[in-house]
Structures are given as structure tokens and as C-alpha cells.
């Protein structure tokens, strides 16, 4: 038995979660097409429960820097795609 990476429920290889799971998979695929990670809550789990203020600030600044780099890469890809498609 594994945990479904899209809806978070426990499932075995023969079980489907129906519409809820299909909706989560469709959302994950939309995120992937836009250049984001398929599952959105990956970054949020980096702050430990008893973190000090300086630890929280360090984690948030690292996340912001990572997001900025991702946005820049996405803009570059979009500009290249737009340039290639415009001809």
C-alpha cells in the first residue's frame, strides 16, 4: 500500500479514488505544463515545527530565491517559444 502522491490517500495498486483523485492528477499535470512542480506542497514542509525566527527567515529567503530562479527560467523558455512560434 502506497500513499497517492496527488491526493494524499493510502491506496493499493488496484484502487482508484474516483473523481477527487482524477481532479488532483489533472491539476498536477497543469502545474507541470506551466513549469511548476507537480505537487505544490513540497516546498512548504521545509520549516520545522519548533523553528526559531532566524531559521524561518532563512528558509523563506531560500524559497523566494528558488522561486525567482524558476520564474526567470520559465520566462526565458516562454520567450524562446514565442520567438520560435512567431516565425
HUKARA-V916389 format. One record per backbone hydrogen bond with DSSP energy under -0.5 kcal/mol. CO is the residue of the C=O (numbers start at 1). NH is the residue of the N-H. E is the energy in kcal/mol with one decimal. If there is no record, write none. Layout:
co,nh,e
CO,NH,E
CO,NH,E
//
This chain:
co,nh,e
2,11,-3.4
4,8,-1.6
9,4,-3.6
11,2,-2.8
12,15,-1.2
17,20,-0.7
18,22,-2.2
19,23,-2.6
20,24,-1.9
21,25,-2.4
22,26,-2.4
23,27,-2.2
24,28,-2.2
25,29,-2.3
26,30,-2.0
27,31,-2.3
28,32,-2.2
29,33,-2.3
30,34,-1.5
31,36,-2.7
32,35,-1.5
38,40,-0.5
39,42,-0.8
40,43,-0.6
41,45,-0.6
43,46,-1.5
44,47,-0.8
46,48,-0.6
48,51,-1.4
52,56,-2.2
53,57,-2.5
54,58,-2.2
55,59,-2.3
56,60,-2.7
57,61,-2.5
58,62,-2.0
59,63,-2.4
60,64,-2.5
61,65,-2.2
62,66,-2.3
63,67,-2.6
64,68,-2.4
65,69,-2.3
66,70,-2.3
67,71,-2.5
68,72,-2.5
69,73,-2.5
70,74,-2.4
71,75,-2.6
72,76,-2.4
73,77,-2.5
74,78,-2.6
75,79,-2.6
76,80,-2.3
77,81,-2.8
78,82,-3.0
79,83,-2.3
80,84,-2.7
81,85,-2.6
82,86,-1.4
84,87,-0.7
//
